[in-house]
Amino acid sequence: MQLRTQSKRRKARRPGSGAGPGRVLTVLLALAAWGCDSDSERPYGVALHLHGSLSEGRASMRGHTEAARELAPRVDVLWWTDHDWRIAAHTYVDDFDFEEGLEESDLAPVPYSNEQWDGRAPPPDWDPPRDPTAPPPANSFEVVKKLWRLSGPEENLPGERVIEVTTREARNGLRSLYLSAGGTRTGRQQIALAFEASRRRHVASLASGVRLRLSALPVDLDPQARVIVRVGLSQASPSRGVRLDYVLDAEGLSGAAQPASREIIRVPNGDYEVEVGTVPLAARQGLWNDWVLELSEDAEALGLGGGDNALVSLELILEVRGRGRAQAYFDAFEIERDRVGEPLFAEARRMAGALEEGGELVHHVGQEISYAAHLNAYGPNVPLADASAHPHGFTPREAVEFVHDHGGLVSLNHFFGVMFDRRIAESARAEPFFKSALERLVENRAYGVDLIEVGYRARGYGLEGYLELWDGLAREGIRLVGVGVSDSHQADIGWLEGPNNFVSWIYAKSPSQTDLLAGLAGGRVYFGDPTRFGGRLDIRAEGGGRMGDLLLREPGSLELIFRATGLERGQSIRLVRDGFSVGEYPSGSPEWSRRARLEIDGPTFVRLEVLEAGERVALSNPLYVDLASAEEAPAP
């Protein structure tokens, strides 16, 4: 069998060397000193891009861990990559005083590219200031909005409702929020205002020691009325949410002490449960009361997951039942955090270690450098990116240099954007966008990253687009290690459910960070859907060399062995050379192998894919081959 490309390959331009015929030189893609004895390796299933309670979504470490257990033994390692600037609370909002109404604004350093360095727009022309004390470039601040918005039904409710910012009362400044509600004979009247901020800058990890401050002046609160400060927390599991309700009712006005409580309620018409902790509030009617709500302490005391939570959502609710009435003023809202930045990053590592104790899953902590460019940093010695020195974010080259200086690897994340649909692919400008994106990456040599996220079924151009980008870079001599990820921000998506639920299987001696980084650096990786594939993929070459290697040799033929195990009924194998299919083969059994002879006349690469019903469910990294040269070795 001959493997021949379906397109004209780029010919080698380097002069030949004096190497003898058939001589094979193996050069690892990166960090060659990490090379492993392949006989002692096995593949470890790794969720490489995963967000827990230190990011902006509903996920928690414990929630993702429970979801991953459902896929054992196909998943062995969870590698947490929460956003660096969120861990640092960089540009986060922390107060609201109603002086400008229900919407206020702050200024924050604008990220270097609002398009997040993806395939939709070119990067900016200017570089970041090297001196953190130097003034930022002109017009480089953006408006951060923070607001209270009505989150319940707005019309056709019985009873009366009043929502206004008034000068009649104020705890700070001149204005406060006034809410008034009156009910009817039946039913319930409710005013619910949700607090929000641009880019979800109000979300706060409870591992940072979070408390809320809010001043309240209850004017009229009868026995059928209550005030609720409702805090939505993270998922305890894929099917269970968590929240804290701080409640002021008539008993709280009377000074009667009530204990905190906890219960589980089921969401109507669904299989989802919510674990609710209720903490009573006390207040004096007719006077300003300064509440301090200790979210982190209460989540710990009530057994709601403690620091492995986030303040995900926040509502201020005034509620009456029957003919009840309520009036109250609110002011001086604050979000306080005791621990941010490197101390919070250290706490994330501690929480990950606690989850690992006595469990079958291994937990590692990295970060997503993401205020501007989105790049994952992997490595045990990589500190949290310094947001104070880079207020506008890191450019890709700065991020790569930072991570490499600390012995880590860098991944280029979701290059076609964060949208989970096909709006880019179906645009009339899809083709020129893609072409310019590829050209930009080639021109910048992919900024020097080590890895590229390929395994997305539904993001931007989809899996086809990511493969075309990956193969296009390889044809230009930019050989990046491809990985598959989910980038999941909630535990009920990205595992059993898709569309993006890929994991990466890394050949390594152990699941330690050092050994997994060695496998990643050497391209000893294949990736796919763990619900549809759990076997092994590999490519071997005569004379030495395997998947991920770059072989330098003289022109001529090279025999390869392609292997796949753990295939399921109906799955087949596709062989790919230089990005083009050169054959598809039914498996017929769980194990499949095939010998093929490769004619070498210039740079080339081969990989294999596992198909099911015509869809890719697993993909290997390539084995690369180039012509040997005594004068020049190709850059990884």
N, C-alpha and C positions, 0 to 999 in steps of 0.2 A: 504493500500500500504506500502510495506517495502522497504527502501532504503538500498541496500547492495553493498558494494564495490566489484569490480572485481579483486582485488589483495589482497594479504595478508597484513593486516595493522600492523604497528608497535605497539606492545602491551605496555601498560603503565608499567613503571618500578618503579613508585613511590608507596609507601605504601598507603593503603586506609586511609580515615579519619573517624571521628566519625559522619559525617553529615548524617542526616536521609535520607531515600529513597525519591527521587524526588526533593530534595532540589537543587535549581539552584542558582549559584553565577555568577554574570555578572562582567567580568573584561575587561575593554577597552584595546585595543591593545597598546595604548600609550597615555601619557598625560591625564590620567583619569580625572583630575580636569577640563578638558574642556568639560565634558559631557553635552549633550543638552537634553532639553525636546523635544522628537521627535514629539509631537503633534503640535509644533510651527515651525517645519522645513518644508522646501520644497527643491527640488533639483535645484541647479544652474548649468547651463552648463558652464564649464570652459575650455578654451584652456590653458593648464598648461605649455606647453613647446613651446615658441614662440619667434622668433628672429626678431627684428626690425632693425632700422638704426644704432644701435651701434655694430652690428655684421658684418660678412664678406659678406653677401648676398645682393640681390637687394631689399629686403623688406623694408618697412617703417612702422611706427606705423599707419599712416593714411591709407596706403594701406591695411594692415591687418584688420583695423577697418571696412573699406568698405566691404571687403570680408565677415567678420563676420556678418554684418548687413543682408546679403543675407540669412543667416540661422536663423535669429530671428524668434520665441522666443526660439530656441533651444540652443543658445549661449548667455550667460549673462555677462561673465567675460573674459577678456584677461589678462593673467599673463605673463608679459614679462620676459624672462630669457636670456638676452644677455650674451655673454662670458665675464667672469671677466677679463681675461688677455688682451682682446681686449679693454675693457673700460679703463684699465690701460696703454694701448699702450706698454705692456711688450714685449720686444725683437723686437719692430717694427722698420722698416727701415725708415729713414728720409732724405737720401741724395743719390746723385749719381754724380760722377765727371769725368767719362770716362777715368780715369787714367789707368784702366786695360782693356779697350776696352768696348764692349757692355754688358759685364757681370762682376759684382763685387760681393764681398761676405763679410759678417760680421760673427762674432761668437756669439752664443746665448746659454744659459744654456739648455742642452738637457732635455726634459721632462722625468720624471721617467720611463715612459714606452711608447715607440713609438707606441705600439699597443693599447694605450688608455684604458688599463685595461679591454678590452672586452674579449670575449670567445675564442680568437685566440691564445693567448700566456700567459704564467704565468707572474705574476708581478715580479719586480726586487727583489733581495735579500736584498738590502741595504736600510736603512732609510734615510730621508733627514736630513741635519745638522740642529740642533736646533738653533744654533747661526748664524744669517744672515751674520755676519762679518767673519765667519770661511771660509777657502778655500773650494771650492766645491770638490767632489770626483774626482779622476783621470779620465781623458778621458770623462768628462761629458759635453763637449761643442759640439755643432753641427754647421755645416756651413749653414748659411742663404744666399741663392742666391737672387740677385736682378739683373734684366736684362731688356734690351730693345730688343724686337723681332719684326720682320716684321709681321704685322697683315693683310696685304692685299695680293693680288695675287703676286706670286714671279716670274712667268715666262710668256713669250709670250705676254708682254704688249708693245704697240707701244711707241716710244720715248726712251729717255735715262734716266737712274737712277744711282746715285752714293751714296753709304752709306759707310762711313769710319770714323774711329777714327784717327785723324791726329795730328801732332805736329806743323802744320803751324800756328795755332792760338790756344789761350787758355785764358780763363778768370781766371781760377784758375789752379794751377799746370802746367803741360806741354802739356796736350792733351785736345781736344774737339771733338765733333761730327760734321761731315761735311755731308750735304745733298745737292744734286744737281739733278734737274729734268728738262727735256726738252720735250715739247709736239710735236705732229704732227698736221696736218691740221685739223683733226676731233677728237672728243673725249676728254678725260681727262686723264692726267697722275697724279699719286698720289703715294707718299711714306708715309706709315703709320707705325709708330713704337709704339708698346704697351709696357707700363711699368708693370712689374710683380715682385713678390717676393714670396719666400717660405711661404707656409701656408697663403698666401694672407696678408702678414704683411704690405702691403702698403695701405690697405683699411682704410679710416679715417672717423669717424663720423663728420658730419658738426656741430653737437651740441658741438663739442670740439673747435670750432673756427679755421677753417682750412684755411691756405693760402699756395699757391705754389710760390716758387721762381725759376726763370729760366732766365739765361742770353742768349741773342740771338744777333748774328752779321749778319744782312742781307747784303750779298754782291751784289746780283742782284735779284731784285724782280720786274718784270714788271707788267703792268696793268692786265695781265691775270693770275697772280700767287698770291698765298696767303699762309700764315702759320697759322695753326690751332692747338691750344692746346684744345683737346676735353676731357671733363670730364663726364663720365657716372655716373649719380646719382641714387637715389633709385626710386622705383615705387611709383607714386602718387596714383595709384589704381591698381587693378588686370590687367587692360587692358591698362594702360598708364605708360610709362617710362618717365624719366626726364634726361636732360643733359644740360651742359653748354659748349658753344663753345667760346673760346677766339680767335679772328681773327685779324691777321695783313695782310692788303692788301695795294694797292698803295696809298689809301687815308690816311692810317695810317702813311705811310712814308712821306706824304706831310705835316703832322701836322694838317690836317683838323679834327676837333672833330666830332665824330659820336655818337649818343645816343645808349644805349643798347636797345635791342628789345627782344620780346618773340613771339613765334608762335607754333602751333601744326601741326606736320606732321604725315601722316599715313604711316606705314611700308608697302611696296609693298606686295601684295598677302597675306594679313592678316588682322585681326581685331585689331591689336595693334597700338596704337598711341604713339608718343614721343613728350613731351613738351620741346621745345628747347629755352633756353635763350642764346642770342648772345651778347658778350661784345667785342667792338672793342679795339684793341691794337695799341699803337703808338711806333714808333722806328725811329732812325736815321740810314740811310743806311751807311755802311762802318765803323760803330762804334759798340762797345759792348753796349747793352741795358740791364739793370737789371730789369726784370719784376717782379712785385708782384701781384699775382692773388688772390684776396680775395674771396675764394669760398663761405664761410658761409655768408658773407655780401651780395654777389651778388645773392645767392639763396633766401635770404630774400627780397632784394630790388625788384627782378623780380617776386615775388609771386610764387616761385617754391617749396615752402615747408620749406624754412629756414633750421633750425637745424635738422629737421626730414628727413635727407638725409645722404648719405655717399658718399665719393669718392669711387665708386665701380670699375671703370675702368678709364684708362688714356692713351691717344694716342697723339703722336706728329706727325703732318701731314704737309707735304709739297705738295702743289697741284698746277698744271698748267692746263690751258685749251688752246685748239687750239695749236698754235705754241709758246705759252708762255714759259718763262724760269725762273728758280729760283735757287739761291745758298744761303746757309746760314750755319753758325756755331752755335752750342748750347753747353752750359756748365753750371756747378754749379746749378744743380737741387736740390731743397729741398722741403720737406713737413713739415710744421710747424703746431703745435697744441697748442692752448692757454690753454686748459682745458682738463686734463685727470685724471683718478683715481676717488677718492671720489667726487670731484666737478662735474665731468661728470656724475657720478652715480646719484647725486642729480638733475642734469639737466634732466636726463631721467625720474625721478619721476615727475618733474615739467611738462614736455611735456605730460606725461601720464595723469596727472591731468587736463591739458588743454583740451585734447581730451574728457575727461569724462564730462566736463561742458556742460550741456544742451543736453547730449546724453543719449541713453538708455543702453549703455554698460559701465561696470565698468572696470577700469584698475588698476592692481597692478604690482609692479616692484620687481622682484627677480633677480637671476643671475645663470648662469651655471658656476660652478667652473670647469675649463676644460683645463688648460694648460697641465695637465697630466690626472688624473682621470676625468671623465665626470659625475658630480653630480649637480643636481639642488638644490638651496637653496631657501626656501620659508619662509618668515617671515618679518614683518615690522621693526624689530629691528636688522636685520642681516646686518652689514656693508659690503662694498665691500671687498672681499678677498684680503689680502695684498700680492701682487706679489713681492714686494721688499724683504720681509722677507722669501718668498718661491720662489726663482728664478727658481727652477726646477719643480714647481707646488706642489700641495698638494697630499699626499697619501690619499686614501679613508678615513682612520681612522682620519687623521688630519682634513680633510674637515668636517667629521661628528662631531667631537668634537667642531670645530669652530662654526658650525651652531647651534648645541645644546646649546652651551654656551650662545648664543644670542637668545634662545627661539624659534628657527625655526625647520623646518622639512627638511629632506634630501631625495632626490630621486636618485636611481641608474639608470642612463640613458643608453639607447640603448646598452645593455650589449654585444650584438653580433656585434658591430661595426657600422659604419656610412654608409656602402654601401647599396644602394637601389636596390639590386638584390639578387639572390639566390646563389652566388658563394660559400659561406660558406656551405650552406645546401647541395649543389650538389657535394661538394668535396669528394674525396675518404676518407678523414680524418675527415669527418663531425662527425661521431659517437664518435671517441676518443676525438675530440675537445670538443664536448658537455659534455661528461662525465667528463673530467678534469675540465671544467669550473664550472659545478655544484659542484664537489667535493671541488674545491677551495673556492667557496662561502660558502659551508657548513662549511668547516674548519675554515673560518674567520668569521662565523656567519654574513655573508653579510656585514661585516665591520660596523655593527650597524646602517645601513640606516633605514629609516622609510617606504619609498615608493619604488616601482620598476615599471619601464615602461614596460608594457605588451602589450598594444594595438598597435602593429605595424603589418600591413599585409605583408610588404615587406621590411624587414631589416634582414640581416643575415639568420637565420633559419626561419624567418617569424613568423606569429602569432602562428602556431603550436609549434614552438620551444620556444617562450616566455612563452606560457601556460605550456609547459612541465617543463620549468625551475621554474616557479612560483609554480606549484603544487609540484615539487620535493623538493623545499625548505620547503614548508608547511608540507610535510610528514616527514621532519626532525625536525619539531618544530620551523622553522624559518618563522614566520607569518608576511609577509610584505603586505602592502596595495598596491593593483594593480591599476594602472592608465592607461588611454589611451591618447596618445598625437599625434601630427603631427611633431613636431620639424621643423616647416616650416621656411625656410629662404627667401621665396618669396611669395608674396600675391596671385599669381595665382595658387598655388599648396598648398594642405593641407586643403582646405575648401570644395568647391563643387567637386573639382578634388582630386583624390587619387594618389597612393593607400593608403597613410598614412594620414588620415584625422580625426582620432578619437579625441573626446573630452571626458572629464570626468564630470559626473553629481554628484555634492557633496551635500548631505543633510545638510542644515545649516539654522540658524535663519535669516541670512542676507548675502549679498554678501561681507561683510567686511572681511579683512584678518583674523581677530581673529576668526570669526565664521566659515569661510571656513577651516582654519587650524584645528579647532575642529572637523569638519566633516571628514577631511583627516586623522587626528590622530586616530579617532574611526573607520575607515574603512567604513564609511557611503558613499560609492562611488560605482557607476557603470559607465561603459564607453562604447563607441561605435561610430558608423558612424552617424553623425547628419543628413545626407541626407536620411537615411533609418530608423531611429528610433528617436523618440522624447518623449517617454513615461517614465514610472517609473518602477523600479525593486526594490524588497525588499524581505527579508526573516525574519519571526518572529518565535519565539519559545514559547512554553507554559511556563507560569510562568515568562516570561520576557526574553529579549534578542532579538537581531535582527542582520541583516547583519553587519559584521565587529566585532561583539563581540566574546569574548572567554568565553564559558560557562564551569564552573567546576561543576561536578555532579557525583553522584554514578552510577555504571553500571545499565543498564536498558533501558527502552524505553523513547523516547522524541518525542513529536508531534511538527511538523513544519508546517508553512503555507508559501508557495511560491506565490508571487504576481507579475503580470506584467500588465501594462496598456499602452494604446497608441499603441497597436500592429496594424500593417498594414496587408492588405489582403495577404494571403499566408505565413505569418510568423508563426513559431512554437517555442515551448519552449523545451529546453533540460535541464534535471537535471543532475548534476555532483557531484559525491562523491569521495573524495580523488584523483581527477584528471581523473576519469573514468565515462563515460556516464552510467546512470542507467535508462534512459527512455527519449523518445521524444514524445511531445504531440502537436497536432495541436491546434491553438487557437480558430478559428471559430468566434471570435468577438474581438473587441479592448481590452477587459478586460479579464484576465485569472487569476485563482487562483487554488491552489491545496493543500490539506492537505496530509502530509506524516508522517509516524512514523519511527523514526530513532532508531535502536538498538545500544546502546552505550556499547562497551566493551574495548575501548581504544581511543587514540587520533584520531580524524576524522574531516573532514570539508566538507561542501556542498556549492554549488553555482548554479546559473542558467544562461543559455545563450539563446539569441534570435537568431533564424536561419531564413534565407531567401534564398531559392534555395540552401540549404545545406551549406551556408556560414554564419559565425558568424557576426552579425551586432550589437550586444550589449551583455555585460557580466557583471554580478554582482561580487562584492567581496564576499568571503566566510563568512559563519557563522562557527566558530570553536567550537569544543567540546572536552574537555579532562576530565580525571578522577580527582575528587577532592582529595586534599591532605592537611592535617592539617599542614604538616611539610614544604611543598615546593610549591610555586606558580610558574608556568612556566613563563619564561621570554617572553615579547612580541617580 
